[in-house]
Amino acid sequence: MLETTIEALGFDLWGVEYLSQGRHTLVRIYIDADKGVGVDDCAAVSVQVGSVFDVEDPITGEYTLEVSSPGMDRLLFKLDQYADYVGEQVELRLRSAFEGRRKFKGVLKGIESEDVVIQVDDHEYLLPHSAIEKARVQPRI
């Protein structure tokens, strides 16, 4: 539902965060484009997506809709997004512990089938993408 609306405006749907906090919900939509994303772009997408939400009513109760660019410290949502960041520092948080830990910070080494390969210090971990709760690229400054 969102992807066709966003693509019609000339952007890619990078990802969606759905955060429910008690009675209130936050829907944060990340958009990207080769030309970059500005504030006016986010506003235009917000208006269109808001209209779609008004008609389709996919969220019950109150919610806040935010539209943003992925930024420099972008979250990674889809497995194919990882390929562009091989060699970069990433932070991963798993849904449940693997070898006694949920958080991993290291160099993204690659992708093998449905798994993400990350090197932390001198150890390489092969983590199933489906087990990753949140992944973020650490910007180089």
Secondary structure as UniProt FT lines:
FT   HELIX           2..8
FT   TURN            9..10
FT   STRAND          12..21
FT   TURN            22..23
FT   STRAND          24..32
FT   TURN            34..35
FT   HELIX           39..56
FT   STRAND          63..68
FT   TURN            72..73
FT   HELIX           79..85
FT   TURN            86..87
FT   STRAND          89..98
FT   TURN            99..100
FT   STRAND          101..112
FT   TURN            113..114
FT   STRAND          115..120
FT   TURN            121..122
FT   STRAND          123..128
FT   HELIX           129..131
FT   STRAND          132..137
//
